[in-house]
């Protein structure tokens, strides 16, 4: 006698608001998880970068040194360093513990939209409205970039690094994938200015969002369109898109105050998450858990699958002790 196979669990999506953080740094331009997902970075229009505990919603440190609003940030794999970029045309490398500027990198001719460490945090890559990606050696004493990639014909809006590959999205409507090991450049044309690009977790696909209010999933090696996802509004703002940590869902910000979440395979809208009444400026998905960060106006919101317990019950012998979570 054979028993039927258990049904696979339906992948869950974060739809329960766990906490709201009032960042008090003007408009939050970008929100990012750190490498392990325990902390978050918020980039403010008041020129500050802030580090927060995700589980408690408490402010851990404020990093001040930019001359204009901060547009993007990233944390190193070992949580010892941060990098950020700004409308002041600079990229800053920070020491997490002291909050001091380790180095300020100048060279871009306009505001710097996006920044990311490579996996070893030995290189910072920054993309600017000047159309160039600059690669900076974090260990060098020289302040010149080690490489400049200037193939784009318009501003760089987004970039992502994965092992030896770099993915960039540009206002010229092209997604460029640089194979840094082989010295090759692959270009896919999307007939609309690109706002955000990312790799899938399995590194087989790329995701792009653009100002025609469409998110597209492309096969990385062939450029073949695997899926188109629409319904949201993205016509005038540079907004984020991402994949869930297990590549089951595609998520996008929207100008109508919602985060849209689609099933990757079916292409159907799984969830329309009501965040608020303004534009959802930025989002970030936890690297391993089903947890989402969203940024709207001056607030960051943390979303999970189910509400967190407010207290633990611990049995000590015959006495029941209620232990409140801090």
C-alpha positions as CSV (number, residue, x, y, z in Angstrom):
1,X,0.0,0.0,0.0
2,X,1.5,3.3,-1.0
3,X,0.7,6.6,0.7
4,X,0.2,9.8,-1.4
5,X,3.1,12.2,-1.3
6,X,2.6,15.1,1.0
7,X,1.7,18.3,-0.8
8,X,4.6,20.7,-1.1
9,X,4.1,23.7,1.2
10,X,2.8,26.8,-0.6
11,X,5.6,29.4,-0.5
12,X,4.5,32.2,1.8
13,X,4.8,35.9,1.2
14,X,5.4,38.6,3.8
15,X,2.0,40.3,4.4
16,X,1.9,41.0,8.1
17,X,3.3,44.3,9.4
18,X,5.7,43.6,12.2
19,X,6.9,47.1,13.0
20,X,7.2,50.6,11.6
21,X,10.4,52.6,12.1
22,X,10.2,56.4,12.0
23,X,13.7,57.1,10.7
24,X,13.7,60.8,11.2
25,X,16.1,61.5,8.4
26,X,13.8,63.2,5.8
27,X,12.6,61.0,3.0
28,X,14.1,57.5,3.0
29,X,15.6,57.1,-0.4
30,X,16.6,53.5,0.0
31,X,16.4,50.7,2.5
32,X,18.7,47.6,2.5
33,X,19.2,44.5,4.6
34,X,22.8,43.7,5.5
35,X,24.5,40.5,4.5
36,X,22.9,38.2,7.1
37,X,19.6,40.1,7.4
38,X,19.9,41.1,11.1
39,X,20.3,44.8,10.4
40,X,19.0,47.3,8.0
41,X,20.4,50.5,6.4
42,X,18.3,53.5,5.7
43,X,19.4,56.2,3.3
44,X,18.0,59.7,4.1
45,X,17.4,62.9,2.2
46,X,18.9,64.7,5.2
47,X,22.4,63.4,4.1
48,X,22.6,60.7,6.8
49,X,22.9,56.9,6.7
50,X,21.5,55.0,9.6
51,X,22.0,51.4,10.9
52,X,19.0,49.7,12.7
53,X,18.3,46.4,14.4
54,X,15.6,44.7,12.3
55,X,14.2,42.6,15.2
56,X,13.9,45.5,17.7
57,X,13.6,48.5,15.4
58,X,16.2,50.4,17.4
59,X,18.8,52.8,16.0
60,X,22.3,51.5,16.4
61,X,24.4,54.2,14.7
62,X,24.2,57.3,12.4
63,X,26.8,57.9,9.7
64,X,27.2,61.5,8.7
65,X,29.6,62.7,6.0
66,X,27.8,63.2,2.8
67,X,27.0,66.6,1.5
68,X,23.7,65.8,-0.1
69,X,21.0,63.1,0.1
70,X,22.1,59.5,0.4
71,X,20.8,57.4,-2.5
72,X,22.1,53.8,-1.8
73,X,24.2,51.8,0.6
74,X,25.6,48.3,1.1
75,X,27.2,46.3,3.9
76,X,30.2,44.1,3.7
77,X,29.9,40.3,4.2
78,X,31.6,40.5,7.6
79,X,29.5,43.6,8.8
80,X,32.7,45.6,9.4
81,X,32.3,48.1,6.6
82,X,29.6,50.0,4.9
83,X,29.6,51.9,1.6
84,X,27.2,54.6,0.5
85,X,26.6,56.9,-2.4
86,X,25.0,60.3,-2.7
87,X,23.8,63.2,-4.9
88,X,27.0,64.9,-3.8
89,X,28.8,62.8,-6.5
90,X,30.8,60.8,-3.9
91,X,31.1,57.3,-2.6
92,X,32.0,56.8,1.1
93,X,33.5,53.8,2.7
94,X,32.6,53.7,6.5
95,X,33.9,51.8,9.5
96,X,30.8,50.3,11.0
97,X,31.9,50.3,14.7
98,X,33.4,53.8,14.9
99,X,31.1,55.5,12.4
100,X,34.1,57.2,10.9
101,X,34.7,57.8,7.2
102,X,37.5,55.4,6.1
103,X,37.7,57.0,2.6
104,X,35.7,59.3,0.4
105,X,35.9,58.5,-3.3
106,X,35.5,61.2,-5.9
107,X,35.5,60.9,-9.6
108,X,31.9,60.7,-10.8
109,X,30.6,63.7,-12.8
110,X,27.1,63.6,-11.4
111,X,25.0,62.1,-8.6
112,X,25.8,58.4,-7.8
113,X,22.6,56.3,-7.9
114,X,23.8,52.9,-6.8
115,X,26.6,51.2,-4.9
116,X,27.6,47.7,-3.9
117,X,30.6,45.7,-2.5
118,X,31.9,42.7,-4.3
119,X,31.6,39.5,-2.3
120,X,35.0,39.8,-0.6
121,X,34.4,43.6,0.0
122,X,37.7,44.3,-1.7
123,X,36.0,46.4,-4.4
124,X,33.2,48.9,-4.4
125,X,31.2,49.4,-7.6
126,X,29.3,52.6,-8.1
127,X,26.9,53.7,-10.9
128,X,26.2,57.3,-11.7
129,X,24.0,59.6,-13.7
130,X,27.2,60.3,-15.7
131,X,26.8,56.9,-17.4
132,X,29.8,55.3,-15.9
133,X,30.4,52.4,-13.4
134,X,33.5,53.0,-11.4
135,X,35.3,50.2,-9.5
136,X,37.2,51.2,-6.4
137,X,39.8,49.1,-4.5
138,X,38.9,49.4,-0.8
139,X,42.5,48.4,0.3
140,X,44.5,50.7,-2.0
141,X,45.9,54.0,-0.9
142,X,45.2,55.5,-4.3
143,X,41.9,57.3,-4.8
144,X,41.6,56.6,-8.5
145,X,39.2,53.8,-9.7
146,X,40.9,50.6,-10.8
147,X,38.4,50.4,-13.7
148,X,35.8,52.5,-15.4
149,X,33.0,50.9,-17.4
150,X,31.5,53.6,-19.6
151,X,29.5,51.7,-22.3
152,X,26.1,53.1,-21.2
153,X,24.7,56.0,-23.3
154,X,22.8,57.5,-20.4
155,X,22.8,57.3,-16.6
156,X,23.3,54.1,-14.6
157,X,20.2,53.6,-12.4
158,X,21.0,50.2,-10.8
159,X,23.8,47.6,-10.5
160,X,24.3,44.2,-8.9
161,X,27.4,42.1,-8.4
162,X,27.4,38.3,-8.3
163,X,30.7,36.5,-8.1
164,X,32.5,37.4,-11.3
165,X,29.5,39.1,-13.0
166,X,28.2,42.6,-12.9
167,X,24.7,43.6,-14.0
168,X,23.8,47.2,-14.8
169,X,20.6,48.9,-15.8
170,X,20.6,52.2,-17.6
171,X,18.2,55.0,-18.6
172,X,19.2,54.1,-22.2
173,X,17.0,51.1,-21.8
174,X,19.8,48.5,-21.8
175,X,20.7,45.8,-19.3
176,X,24.4,45.1,-19.5
177,X,26.0,42.0,-18.0
178,X,29.8,42.1,-17.7
179,X,31.6,38.8,-17.3
180,X,34.7,40.2,-15.5
181,X,36.6,37.0,-15.7
182,X,36.2,36.5,-19.5
183,X,36.2,40.2,-20.3
184,X,32.9,39.9,-22.1
185,X,29.9,42.2,-22.3
186,X,26.3,41.0,-23.0
187,X,23.6,43.6,-23.7
188,X,19.8,43.1,-23.6
189,X,17.5,45.9,-24.9
190,X,14.4,46.8,-23.0
191,X,12.5,49.6,-24.8
192,X,12.1,51.8,-21.7
193,X,14.4,53.4,-19.1
194,X,15.5,50.8,-16.5
195,X,15.0,51.6,-12.8
196,X,16.3,48.4,-11.1
197,X,18.2,45.2,-12.0
198,X,18.9,42.0,-10.0
199,X,20.1,38.5,-10.3
200,X,18.0,35.5,-9.2
201,X,19.4,33.5,-6.2
202,X,20.2,30.6,-8.5
203,X,22.1,33.0,-10.8
204,X,20.3,31.7,-13.9
205,X,18.0,34.7,-14.5
206,X,18.0,38.5,-14.4
207,X,15.1,40.7,-13.3
208,X,14.6,44.3,-14.6
209,X,12.0,46.9,-13.9
210,X,11.4,49.8,-16.2
211,X,9.3,53.0,-16.6
212,X,6.8,51.3,-18.8
213,X,5.4,49.8,-15.5
214,X,6.6,46.3,-16.3
215,X,9.0,43.9,-14.6
216,X,10.7,41.4,-16.9
217,X,12.4,38.1,-16.1
218,X,15.2,37.2,-18.6
219,X,17.3,34.1,-19.1
220,X,20.8,35.3,-18.1
221,X,22.7,33.4,-20.8
222,X,20.3,33.7,-23.8
223,X,18.4,37.0,-23.0
224,X,15.1,35.1,-23.6
225,X,12.1,36.7,-22.0
226,X,10.8,34.2,-19.4
227,X,8.1,36.3,-17.9
228,X,6.5,39.8,-17.8
229,X,4.8,41.1,-14.7
230,X,2.6,44.2,-14.6
231,X,-0.3,45.9,-12.8
232,X,1.8,48.2,-10.7
233,X,2.6,51.9,-11.6
234,X,6.1,52.9,-12.3
235,X,6.2,55.9,-14.7
236,X,8.2,58.7,-13.1
237,X,10.2,57.3,-10.1
238,X,13.3,55.1,-9.8
239,X,11.8,52.3,-7.8
240,X,13.1,48.9,-6.7
241,X,12.2,45.4,-7.7
242,X,13.5,42.1,-6.3
243,X,13.0,38.3,-6.0
244,X,12.1,36.5,-2.8
245,X,15.0,34.7,-1.2
246,X,14.0,31.3,-2.7
247,X,13.1,32.7,-6.2
248,X,9.4,31.8,-5.8
249,X,8.0,35.4,-6.1
250,X,8.8,38.7,-7.8
251,X,8.2,41.9,-5.9
252,X,8.1,45.5,-7.1
253,X,7.5,48.9,-5.6
254,X,4.7,51.0,-7.0
255,X,3.7,54.6,-7.2
256,X,0.2,53.8,-5.9
257,X,1.3,52.9,-2.4
258,X,1.4,49.1,-2.7
259,X,4.1,46.5,-3.1
260,X,3.1,44.0,-5.9
261,X,4.0,40.4,-5.5
262,X,3.7,37.9,-8.4
263,X,4.2,34.2,-8.6
264,X,7.4,33.7,-10.6
265,X,6.2,30.7,-12.6
266,X,2.5,31.4,-13.1
267,X,2.9,35.2,-13.5
268,X,-0.2,35.7,-11.5
269,X,-0.5,38.5,-8.8
270,X,-0.2,36.7,-5.4
271,X,-0.4,39.8,-3.2
272,X,-1.0,43.5,-3.4
273,X,0.5,44.7,-0.2
274,X,-1.0,48.1,1.0
275,X,2.0,50.0,2.5
276,X,0.4,53.5,2.6
277,X,-0.8,56.4,0.5
278,X,2.4,57.6,-1.0
279,X,5.0,56.2,-3.4
280,X,6.7,53.0,-2.1
281,X,10.3,54.3,-2.6
282,X,12.4,51.2,-1.9
283,X,12.3,47.6,-0.8
284,X,14.6,44.8,0.2
285,X,14.0,41.1,0.8
286,X,15.7,39.2,3.6
287,X,18.6,37.0,2.3
288,X,17.2,33.8,3.7
289,X,13.9,34.3,5.5
290,X,10.5,35.5,4.4
291,X,10.8,39.0,5.5
292,X,10.5,42.3,3.6
293,X,11.5,45.9,4.2
294,X,9.7,48.8,2.5
295,X,10.4,52.5,2.6
296,X,7.8,55.2,2.2
297,X,8.3,58.9,3.0
298,X,10.2,59.0,6.3
299,X,9.3,55.5,7.4
300,X,10.7,52.0,7.0
301,X,8.3,49.1,7.6
302,X,9.2,45.5,8.4
303,X,6.9,42.8,7.0
304,X,6.7,39.1,7.9
305,X,4.6,36.0,7.3
306,X,2.8,36.1,10.7
307,X,2.8,38.3,13.8
308,X,5.6,38.0,16.2
309,X,4.9,36.6,19.7
310,X,5.1,39.3,22.3
311,X,6.0,37.0,25.2
312,X,7.6,33.6,25.8
313,X,6.3,31.2,28.4
314,X,9.1,29.4,30.2
315,X,8.4,26.5,32.6
316,X,10.7,26.4,35.6
317,X,9.9,23.3,37.6
318,X,6.2,23.8,38.5
319,X,6.3,27.6,38.3
320,X,5.4,29.2,35.0
321,X,7.3,32.3,34.2
322,X,6.3,34.7,31.5
323,X,9.3,36.2,29.9
324,X,8.5,39.4,27.9
325,X,10.5,40.1,24.8
326,X,12.4,43.4,24.9
